[in-house]
Structure formats: structure tokens, C-alpha cells
Amino acid sequence: MLSIDPQLRTESYVRTQRKGLNSLRVVVIGGGTGLSTLLKGLKRYVLQAREQAAEDAPQISELSAVVTVSDDGGSSGRLRKELNMLPPGDIRNCIVALSEDEALLSRLFQHRFAKGEGLEGHNFGNLFLAALTSITSDFSEAVRLSSEILVTRGHIYPATTSSVELEALMQDGSRVRGETRITASKGRIKELFLVPPDVQPLPQTLEAIAAADVITIGPGSLFTSLIPNLLVQGIASAISHSSALKVYICNLMTQANESLGLSAADHIRALNQHAQTDRLFHYALVNQAPLSAELAAKYTLEGATPIMADLEAVESLGVVPVIGDYLEEAGVARHATDRVARDLLQLANDWHRAA
């Protein structure tokens, strides 16, 4: 296992700069708040934002996000049913995270209407994407145009432009259809499926994966944010055949209705299983910082606990754990996006320098 200390981190960056390695092409895969949190940290290293990063920091020449599109609840679910469009919620969060003026756009795009017939409960950002989809008749084009309009520092690709549902096979043999029902289910999930099963990714997604220097999966809900991306035809195979460094960014907490009792190694096993490979990742970033007693008590009431960092079990899967302080508390447990991005990029630079 590895633990990256600040002194080594700085020395590594300086050595990398002196050797003149090319900047990195990074592809991040996931959904929910986990993906947008990671993007906030990584965007500081994109070339056009370099003036905001330290002089000895690495560079990202191209940053791409592949985002799950299986949400069927809330504002996204309503728009999906009423307008026959893909759910925009996770895409919206990524656009905000990558935008130049994140503070203003976060307030605007995350604004939820509190009243108004037909408007109540909707986010402005969701309606913005719905309007562009109506104008262009193409959700992926609406996402591209939104990114241009809002001057984002990366590309955002829906995992597929086909309408899909999730179906879970539970340990007791029953099946549960739909993301909202799966999340609310009390049973243990054995396997996840897409319905229909043969949906295709965007060509740009496969091109980005093929050209990537770094590919990450996580953080995010295991069965409703991460695995659905791997079930889209061609994505898991493209990742497996890529020569990129592949890193799993481990979640901080279990989720009562998705991953209760699952350890870090259990998460990796589930991702391997659904990608149909023995080893999807080279490394895993695993948090070692403890929760405060107050926040731990709050999560206990929700039936959630910190994910067990079973490092020997992770290593037995052929994955090298990188342990660090990746926890940030702000009423909830969130990844410390700056520290995660910094360690991820240092790891990538070391990997490619040694190759």
C-alpha cells in the first residue's frame, strides 16, 4: 500500500516537470454528487486554468466525464417521463462543477422552484437542458452546447443516449426495476442489469477512453452511479483494453440500501464482476481519516457506516491501495476534492514516468 506525504508529492511534481512529461488526458466515470465533487478538484489542473494551480502542479490537457443516465426520480424523473428525454440531473451537476464561474452558476443551475404549477420541484439547470434538447432534438448535442455556453473546462458525455432503466437481481432471487425502487429496496443486490441491455455509448466516449492517460471510476453510489456505466456496450471493454492508469476512488460511507456492509474490496469485486474482468484497476484511493463522533452518530441513525478499508483484501485483487486523508466534513461526509485530485495526478505522473 502507498501513503503519499506532502514532501514526496512536491518532489515528484518537480521531477516530472524537469523530465518534461506531456500533460495528462483524464477520463472520469461515475454519477451523482461524487463525480461532480471530483471534477471540481481536477478542473484546477486543466491547461487553461493553470494560473490557479501551483507552479509545480501537473497539467491536464483534456478532461472528460462519462456520466450515468439512469435516474428516474425527482425533477429528472419527471422530465424523463413528461418529455421523453434523458434525465439531466447528474449532467447538470457536472456542468456546474466544470464551469468557469462555478459560484454563480451553482446558484442558478441548482435553483429549485418552490412553487408554481408545473415548475415546483424542478431545477433551473434541468429545465435549461430540457429546452436545449427540445431545440436540437439531441440530448448529447444539448449537453455539448450547454458546456460551450457555460465555458466548462472539460467534456461531458452521457454514458448512452438511449433511454435505459436499471434492474437489480437481489440475493433472495427477486428482481427490482428502476433506480428509485432499487435505492429504496432493503435487500442485498446480487447483480445489476440495463434494460434494454444492448445500448451503445457515444463514439466520443470510446475515443476519450482509448486516448486517456488516466481513467477513474468513483466516488459514487456503487449500483446506481458507477456500475451502470460499465453495462453500456463497449465501455468496460474499452477500459480493460486501455493502456491508461486505472484508479478506483473509494467511497467514504456505505449506503443503507445499496452497499450496507460492503468493504472497499467488496466494491472493487462488484465493479470487476460487472465489467467481466479479473482486474479493472491498478490502484485504489482509500480514505484513512476518521469521522468526527458527531457526524458518525448522524450517519448511524441513517444506517450508514464508514467503508471498511480492508487493504490486504484490496491487494489480493491485484490493486494497490493508496491511503490518504480524503475526508471533508461539512454537515455530511464528502471527499476532499483538492487532496484527491492532487494525489491522483501525482500517481499518474509517477506511473507514466516509470512506464
NORDABEL-V761076 format. One record per residue. SS is DSSP state (H for helix, E for strand, L for the rest). PSI is psi as a letter, one per 20 degrees, with the letter a starting at -180 (NA if undefined). Layout:
ss->[SS:SS]
psi->[PSI:PSI]
//
This chain:
ss->[L:E:E:L:L:H:H:H:H:H:H:H:H:H:H:H:H:H:H:L:L:L:L:E:E:E:E:E:E:E:L:H:H:H:H:H:H:H:H:H:H:H:H:H:H:E:H:H:H:H:H:H:L:L:L:L:L:L:L:E:E:E:E:E:E:E:E:L:L:L:L:L:L:H:H:H:H:H:H:H:H:H:H:L:L:L:L:L:H:H:H:H:H:H:H:H:H:H:E:L:L:H:H:H:H:H:H:H:H:L:L:E:L:L:L:L:L:L:L:L:L:L:E:H:H:H:H:H:H:H:H:H:H:H:H:H:L:L:H:H:H:H:H:H:H:H:H:H:H:L:L:E:L:L:E:E:E:E:L:L:L:L:L:L:E:E:E:E:E:E:L:L:L:L:E:E:E:L:H:H:H:H:H:H:L:L:L:L:E:E:E:E:E:E:E:L:L:L:L:E:L:L:H:H:H:H:H:H:H:H:H:L:L:E:E:E:E:L:L:L:L:H:H:H:H:H:H:H:H:H:L:L:E:L:H:H:H:H:H:H:H:L:L:L:E:E:E:E:E:L:L:L:E:L:L:L:L:L:L:L:L:L:L:H:H:H:H:H:H:H:H:H:H:H:H:L:L:L:L:L:L:L:E:E:E:E:E:L:L:L:L:L:H:H:H:H:H:H:H:H:H:L:L:L:L:E:L:L:L:L:H:H:H:H:H:H:L:L:L:E:E:E:E:E:L:L:E:E:E:L:L:L:E:E:E:L:H:H:H:H:H:H:H:H:H:H:H:H:H:H:H:H:H:H:L]
psi->[q:q:p:o:q:h:g:h:g:g:h:g:g:g:g:g:g:h:i:k:q:q:r:q:o:p:p:p:p:b:a:a:h:g:g:h:g:g:h:h:g:h:h:i:i:q:g:i:j:h:i:i:r:q:h:j:q:r:q:o:h:p:p:p:p:p:p:q:l:j:p:j:r:b:g:g:h:g:h:g:g:h:j:l:r:q:p:i:g:h:g:g:h:h:g:g:h:i:q:g:m:h:g:g:h:g:h:g:h:i:p:p:p:i:r:p:p:h:h:p:i:q:q:g:h:g:h:g:h:g:g:h:h:h:g:i:k:o:g:h:h:h:g:g:h:g:h:g:h:j:m:q:k:r:q:p:p:q:h:q:j:q:p:q:q:q:p:p:p:r:h:j:i:r:q:p:p:p:g:g:h:g:h:i:q:i:r:p:p:g:q:q:q:q:o:r:i:k:q:q:r:q:h:h:g:h:g:g:g:h:i:q:h:p:p:q:p:r:r:r:p:g:i:i:h:g:h:h:h:i:i:p:p:h:g:g:g:g:g:h:i:q:j:q:p:p:p:p:o:q:q:h:q:r:p:h:j:g:k:p:i:p:r:g:h:h:g:g:g:h:g:g:g:h:i:l:q:h:o:h:q:g:r:p:o:p:p:i:p:q:q:q:h:g:h:g:h:g:h:h:h:i:k:q:r:q:p:p:m:m:h:h:h:g:h:i:j:j:p:o:p:o:q:r:n:j:p:p:p:l:h:r:p:q:p:n:h:g:h:g:g:g:h:g:h:g:g:g:g:g:g:h:h:i:NA]
//
